[in-house]
């Protein structure tokens, strides 16, 4: 928006309602009532759903001080998803009723690009240091919510499968409680794509206060969570994100976990294999018992 106003886009739209034409006002009221729906519409769709016209949408964007429709969607996304775990931005190429073949190619291409960028952001020395900390810790506590929680759960299962003490729960309040009981020889492994999630920041503060080692997995760039890290693991920042952002960040996070797991296992391969075989044997026994 022009003038670098501190108001959110939705606040700006509300304040400008009295100055808008009838057609612009229809668009504004629809955006205010259904911001998430508006975020996924192209110009034609927004004009249709707001009973206006494509020309009115263009005039509406100028009225609220944004440079084009894409600029409008970017600012609207920041408002819509400002309290989410991941900082979503709209996929500006996304359209309604995307054909399956196109969806396949787009998702695969986007995932391939995201993984292709990973060697640029991931520091081998940081991975080695993280593996040493986890392998030598009294216990590794995993922390993460939403899509990052799925990644934390996956790492938890991997660690206990090779006989390393680890803990995880999906309940964010229990995660904070767990962080409050960490000890100096423990590791807090905190996963947050944005690095700005309030729950994860509180967990990091508690972990540091108890002198536990803190390993973070966040997107590249500056973020508050990274400031607490003894070891920071970084993934590429997605440039344009609708729900696709969670998909690609989860994919790259899981890939980092797979890499880290391989390094940890290789440090004591024989012991790890024995632990895996024991867990597989026990699991198969329970299946046969059924």
N, C-alpha and C positions, 0 to 999 in steps of 0.2 A: 504494500500500500504506500501511496505517496505520503511523504512527511514523516515516515517511520513512527506512526502513532503506536502508543502502548496498548490501545484498545484491541480486543480480539475482533476478528472479522464480523462475527455475529453481533457484537456490541455496536460496531460501526454501522452495520445494516439497520439496526434498530434506530440509531440516532438520526439516520438519513431518511427514514420513512416519510416524514412530512414533506420532504423536497422532491419526492419521486412522482413520476407520472403514473397514471392508472396501470399501465402495462408493467412498468418497473415494480410497482408496489405488489402486484400479483406474484411476481417472481420472488421478491423479498419475503413475502409472507410464507410462500411455499418453502423457501430455504430455511426460514426460522422455525417452521413447524416440522419439517422433515429434512434436517441437515444431512443425515446419513444417506438417505435416498438420493438427495441432490448430488452428493459426492460421486455417485456412480453413473450419473447421467451425462450424455454428451449434450451439445447445445440444442440440438433438435428435440431430444427427449425432455430436457428441462423446460423448453418452451411449451411442449405439448402438455406436460403434467401441471404446468402453472397457468395454462389457458392464455398464453401470450404468444410471442413470435420469436424467431431466431434473432431478428434485428433488435427486439426489445432486450434479449439476453445480453447482446453486445453493449447496448446502451446502459444496461444495469451494471455491467462490469466497470464501465467508465465512471458511472455515477459513484460507485463505492471506492474508486481510486485504485483499481488493480489493472495491471497491464495484460489484458487478454483473459480468455477463459481458463487456460492452464494455470495462470497465476491465481485466479479465483479458487480453483480446486485445491491448489497447494495450501493456500491460507485456510480454506474451509477444513481441510484434513487436519491441520494443526489444532483447530478448535475441537473438532469431533473426537479426536483421539488423544487429547492432551493429558488424560489421566490413565492411559493404557500403559501396560508394561513395555510395549514396543512403540517407537515413534513412527506410526504409519503415515505414509504419504500415498496419494492415490496413484494407481497405475494409469497414466493418462492415455494409454493406448487401449485400455480395456473397454469392451463394448458389450451391450446386451446380446444374449443368445450367440455367444461365440461358438463357431463350429468345433466339434471335437478334435478334428485333425489339426486345426490351427492352435487349439489349446495345448495339445500334446507338444507341438514344436516350440511354442512360446515358453512353456514351463521348463521343458528340457534345455532349451537354449539359455534361458535365464539362470537355471541351476548350474549349467556348465560354466557360464561366465563367472558366477559367484565362487564356485570351487576353483576355477582357474586363477582367481585373484588371491586365494588363500596363502600360497607360498610367499606373496609379497608382504602380508601382514603378520604371519606367524613366525616368531623367532625361535629357531632350533635350540638356542641356549636356554631360553625361557622354558621350553618343553622339557629339556633335560633336567633343569632345576626343579620343575614341578614334579617330575617323576621321582626324583630323589626325596623330596619332601613327603610325598604321599607314601612312598614305599617305607620310609623310616618313621612315619608318624604313629602315635598311639591310636589315633582314630581320625578318619577323614569324614567331616560332616559336609554333606552336599546341600546347597541352597539354591532355590530358583522357583519362580511361579510362572503360570501360564505356559507358553511354549517352552520357555527355559526350564520349567519344572519337569517337562517330559525328558529333556536332555539330562537333567540332574538324576532323575529316576533311572535312566539307562546306565549312567556311570556308576550309580550305586550298585546296581545288579552286577555289573562287570567286576567291580572291586570285591564284593563279597564272594563272587564265584571263584576268585583266585586266592581266597583266604585272607584278604586284607580287611581289617575292621573299618566299617563305614556305616553312615546313617543317613536317612532321608525320609521326609514326610511331605505330602502335598499341602498340608495345612500351614498357611503362612504364619499364623500365630504360634503354632507349635515350633516352627522353624526359629522364630525369635527366642522362644523359651530355650530351645536347644543351644542357640548361640550363647546364651547367658551362662551355660554350664561348661563351656569349652575350657580346656587347660592348655598350658604352655606347650606341650608336646603334640597337641592336636593341630589338624589342618582344617581351615574353613575354605571350602571350594565354592565360590559364589558366582552364579551364572545369571547374567542380565544383558540382553542385547543392547539396550539403551545405556546401561550403567547409571541410570538416574532413578530407578525404582525405590520408593521410600522404604519399603520393607527390607530390601537388600542393603540399603545404606545403613539402616539401623542394625542389621545383622553384622555388617562390617565393623561398625563402631563397637559393638559388644565383643566381637572376636579380638579386635586390637586391644581393647581394655583388659582382656584376659590373656594377652600375650600369645595367642594362637597364631600360627602362620596363615596368612591370607593369600589365596590364589584367586584371581578373578578372570572370568571369560566374558569379554564385552566386545562391542564393535570398536574399530579403530577411532582415533581422535581423542580429544579430551572429554572426560566425564568424571563425575564425582566419585563413583565407585572405584575407578582405577586409582584414584588418589590414596586409597587405603591398602592397595595391593603390595605385598612383598614380591609377588611374581604376577605379571599381567600377561594373559594370553589374549590375542586380538584377532577378530575376524573382520572381513571387509564390510564397510557400511553400504547397505543397499541404497541406491540412488533414488529409485522410484518404487514405491511400495504401496500396494493395496493390501489384500490379505496375503499376497505373494511375498510380502516382506517377512511375515512370520514363517512362511514355507522355506524361504532361502536362508534365513538366519538360523532356523532350526537345523536345516541340512548342513550348513557350515559348522555349527556348534557340534553336531553329532560327529562330523568328520574329525574335528579337533579331538573329541573324546576318543574316537577310534585310534587316532595317531598316538595320543598320550597313553592309552591302554596298551598298545603294542610295545611302546618303550618300557612301560612298567613291567610287563610280562617278561620282556627280554632280559631284565636285570636279574631275574632268578627263574629261568625258564623251567627247570626241573620241578621246583616246588609248585609253580603255577600250574603246570600240566597235571601234577598229582591232585591238586585241589579241584581242578576242572573235572577230572575223571571221577573223583569222589562225589561231586555234586550231580554229575550225569547219572552215575550208578544209583544214587539215592532217588533221584527223580524218576528214573525208569522203574525202580522197584514199586514206587507208589502208583505208577500208571498200571503196572501189571496186577497190583492188588485190586484195582477196580474191576 
